């Protein structure tokens, strides 16, 4: 597949480009003045061969206490089955990585929303969609692997209610759905990272927008489902947290189980050397969603949320968020914004001189053909950091 990926400052008409205004009181830890702005950089980790064919991301770093990498990736990995000859699966989608330091402990938090597929006609049957639609006639997977192109848009740091805020966006364009020979059917999926930085925490809104205006749903016999059919649009996130192993000699990390799971949220915490539990991060999927029907918007609708945690050694949690009671042929889009709140050590105001990079008046363009990325930067110098995956 030839995948075209572009990076720009121009958001699609159907995505709100402005930051989400919030009011958060400053920390009472003795810090004063204006919260330093985080640095924003573009990360090109594409190899063009091997496992990671695509790994383009936006890195938002708050000094040395907290950072977030928002990426679009495509990987080809071997299956764990005993296929002869060996088979491989394709993984493509979105990944968010968050690193934070609280006290003397550094933790990593990861969230994935992607699709995995294996070649047809093999012994493997891996087909894990990050998105799917449920109808009375059955479930329809939506695979990131079937997007025609991907856009990565880098935002500017601005101050909203006294706090530095930045919004970065990844758009998966025209994801093809099965039509069984009946023409075209696509979904465009947008996921934005709205970061609000404070003295001792970072709030990340995961803005989700699914454009369903060009979507048609067909049964395997080629029959389109009836108009006004009730359906739901569903997402499956996978999240986990890790921390350095007790032995620094191994250079490895250990995965940690969630400290609590409620009806709508997953919490992660660690114990310090005194045995006191320290909150690290929580993800809330219980915010309302909006059913968009052309020019009409029906907000404050309640999603369905449930979690399926795994055991050792991964301790990852599958988080299912569904948007029910949508109407086929009437609903043209759906929008939601789950929230991740990450705690970190206090930012010092002295970071401002090194930590106040405002991204403005520049254009990034990255084109990927056959898995090889080329990047042109115009108008500014951007620090690029490569992260091990």
N, C-alpha and C positions, 0 to 999 in steps of 0.2 A: 504494500500500500504506500502510495506517495502522500505524505502528510505535510501540508503547508502550515507553518506556525509563524505568526507575526506578533511583535511586541510594540505597543503604542500607548499613547495617552488618551486615545479617543474611545469612549465607551459606546456600546450600542444604544440606540434610542430607547430601548425598553429596560435599560438598567439605570438605576439612580446613581449618579456619579458623586453626589455630594455626601460628605460624612454624616453619620447618624448623630444628631445632637443629643448629648446626654449631660447630666449634671452629677458629678462625683466629687465629694468634698476632698480636699487635700489630706494626706496622711498627717497624723499628729505625732510623728516621730522626731520632730525637731527640724525637719527640712523646711525651707522657705523659698520664696521666689517662684519663678516659673519652672515647671517640669521640663527638663531638657528634651529636645526632640530626638527620637531615635534616628539612626542612619538607615537609609534604604539603598539596597544595591541589587543589581541583576546578576543572577548566578547561571552560568552556562556549564552544566556538568555532562553534556552529551558526549558520548564516546564514538558513536558512529559504527561500533562493532561490539560484539560480545553481548553481555547481559543488558546493560543500560543503553538503549539506542537513543532515548530522549530523556533528558532531565533538565528542564529549564525552569527557573524559579526566581522568586523575589525574596530577598533576605531583609528582614526588619530587625535591627539589633539595638537594644537599649543598654548601652555601655557593656559591662561584662557581667550583668546580672540576669538578663533575660533576652531571648531572641526567638524569632519565628521565621521559618522558611516555608513558603507556599509554592508548590511545584506541580507541574504537569509532567508525567513520565510515561515511558513506554519501555517495557522490558521483555526479553525472550528468555525464559528459564526452563531448565529440564524438569520433566515431571518426575514424581517419585514412584511411578508404576514401572513394571518390568516389561515395557513394550520393546519389541524387537522388530525393526530397528528402534533406537531410542526416540521418544517423542518430546516435544517441547510445548510449553503453553505461553500464551501472550498475555501480559498484564499491562493494562493501560488505564490511566485515570488521574485522580487528584490525590496529593499527599500533603499533609501539613505536619511539620516537625517543630516542636517547641522545646527549647532548653531553658532551664531556670535554676538559679541558686538561691536557696533559703538557708540561712545560717552557714554552716560549713558543708552543706550537702547540695550536690548538683544532680538534677533529675532531667530526664527526657520524656516528653509526652508526644505521642504520635497519633494522628487520625488519618484514616484512609477511606476513600470513596472511589472504587474502581471496578473493573471488570476483568475476569480471567476466562480465557477460552483455549481449548485444545483443538487440533485438527480433527475434522470428521473422519470416520472410518478407522479410528484407533481404539485400543483397549481402554484408553482414558475417557472419562466422561465429565471432565471438569468444565463447568459452565456457571460461573458465579457472577451474576450481574450486580453492579452497584445500584442500579435503578430497575424498577419493574412496575408494570401496570396490572392491576387486578380488575377483572370484569366478571359478570355472571357467566361468561363463556370460557373463562380460563385466564391464565396469567401470561403476560407478554414481557419478555426481558428487553431491556434497553442497554446496549453495550457501548461503552466509551470507545471500544476498538473500532466501531463503525462510524466514527465522526469523520467528516470530510476534511476538516481543518481545525486548528486550535489557535486562539488569540490569547496572548498574555498582556495585560495592560497594567502599567506601573503608575501609581498615584503620587500626588504631592503631599507632603506633610503640612497640615494646617492646624491652627489652634481653635478648638471648639469648646466653649465654656472654660477656657483657660487650660485645656489639656491637649497635648499633641495628638493628632488623629491622622491616619492615612488609610486609604482604601485601594487595594490591588485586586485585579479581577482576572479570572481564567474563563474563557468561553469555548465550549465544545460545540462547533457548528454542525448543523444538519446531520445528526446521528440517525443513521438509516434504521428503520424498523422493517420487520418481515412483511412483505405484501403479497407473496405467492403469485407473482406475475401480474399484479393488478395496478402497477404504476408506482408512484413515489409516495413515501411517508417518512417524515423526519421530525425529530425533536431537537431543538437547540437548548443547551444547558449551560447556565452561567453560575459560577460559584465565586463569591467575592470575599475578601479578607478585610474587614474593617477593624483596625486596631486603635484602641484608645489607651494611651500610656499614662500611668500615674506614678507616684513616688514608690509604691510598694506592690503594685499589681499591674497586669496587662489584661485588658478585656478585649476579646476577639469575637466579633460577630461574624458568623458564617452565613453570608447572604446567599440564598439559593433562589434562582429564578429559572423555571422551565417554560420555554415557549412551545406551546402545543398547537399553535395556529395552523401548522402544516402537517399535523398528525392525522393519519387515518389508520384505523384498526381493522385488520382482516382476520378471518378464520382460516384454517389450513385449506379449506376447499375454495378459497378465494372470495368468499362472501364477506362483505363489510358488515360490522356489527350495527344494529339499528340505531338511528338517531335518538338522542335523549337517554341513552343507556347510562345508568349510574356506574361510575368507575372510581378507582383510587390510584393516586400516583405515590410511589413508595421509594424510599432511600434506605440503604443499608451501610452505615458507617462502621468501621472497625477502629477501636481505640485501645491504646495500651500505654503504660508508663514503665520506664526503666531507670536504673541508677547504677553507678559504678559498683563493681563487685567489691566485697570486703578486702580482698587481697589485691593490692595495686600491681602485683607482679604479673597477674594474668592479663591485664589490659582488657578484660571483658566487662560486660554489663549484665545485670540481673533484672529480669522482669518482675514487677511488683503487682500483687492483686489489688483491685479497687478496695478502698476502705469502706465504701458504702454505695449502695444502689437504691434509689428511691423510684417512685413511679415515673419520674420524668428526668432524673439526673444521675450521673455517675461521678463519684468523688474519689480522689486519690490523695493519700497522705503518707508520710513517713514518720518513723520514730527517731528522735534525736538520741544522743548518747545517754541522756538522763531518762529515756523511756517516754518522754512527752511526745504526743502526736502533733505533727506539724502539717497543716493543710498545704497542699501543693497546687492542685487544680481541680476544677469541676466543670463538667459539660452538661448544659441544660438544654434538652430537646423539647421542653414543654411550651415554648412560646407559640403564640397563635400563628396561623398562616392565612394567606389571602387567596381567594378564588377569583380570578380575573376573567370576566366574560365580556370581551370586546372593550367598550368604553366604561363598563360597569365593574366595580370592585367590591367584593364582599369580604371584608376583613374580620379579624377576631374569631376565626373558625378554629376549633380545637383539633390538633392532630392526634393520631393514635401513636403511642410510644410503647415499646417494650424492649427488653435487653436479654441477651443470652450470653452470660459470661462463660469463658472456658477455664480449664484448670491449669495445672503446671504442665510445661514450664512457661507457656506464653502469657497466661493470665489476661489475654486480650478479651475485649467485650464487643460483641456485635450489637449495634444500636439500630433498631428499626424505627423509622419515622414515616408514618403514612398520612397522606392528605385525602381523606374520604369525601364522599358525597359530591364528587365532581360530575358534570353532565357532558356526555359525549356530543360533540357538535356545537356545544354552547360554551364550555370552558375553553378559553384560548391560552391561559397561562396560570401558573401557580407560583406563589412566592412565600418564602419563610426565612427566618434568621436565628438559628440556634446560637448559643453563646458559650464560649469557653472563658473562664476566669482563672488566671495564672498568678500565683503569689511569687514575689521575689524579694531579695534584699533591697534596702532603700537605695534609690539612685541618688548620687551626690550631684549637687548643682555644678561642681567643678567640671563635670563631664561635658558641659555645654560647649566648650571651645572645640572639643574633638568629636562631639556627638550630635552636632547640630547641622547635618547635611540636608538641605532642602532641595528636593528633586524638582527642577523646573526648567522649562524651555529646552527640553531635549526630546529626541526621538530614538527609540531602540527598534531595530528590525532584525528578526532572526528567521531565516528560511531553512526548512528541513526537507531535503529530498533524499529518499533512500536511507534515512536515519542519520545523515550527516548535517550538522548545524553550522551555519556561518552567521556571525553577528556583526552588525555595523552600529556604531555609536556616534551620534551627531550632537554636538552642542555642549557636552560636559564630559568629565572623566568620572567613570563609575568604578568603584572598588569591587572586584569580583572575587568571591571566596568559594573555593571548592570544598564540598563536604563529602566525607566518606559515607557511603550508604550501606 
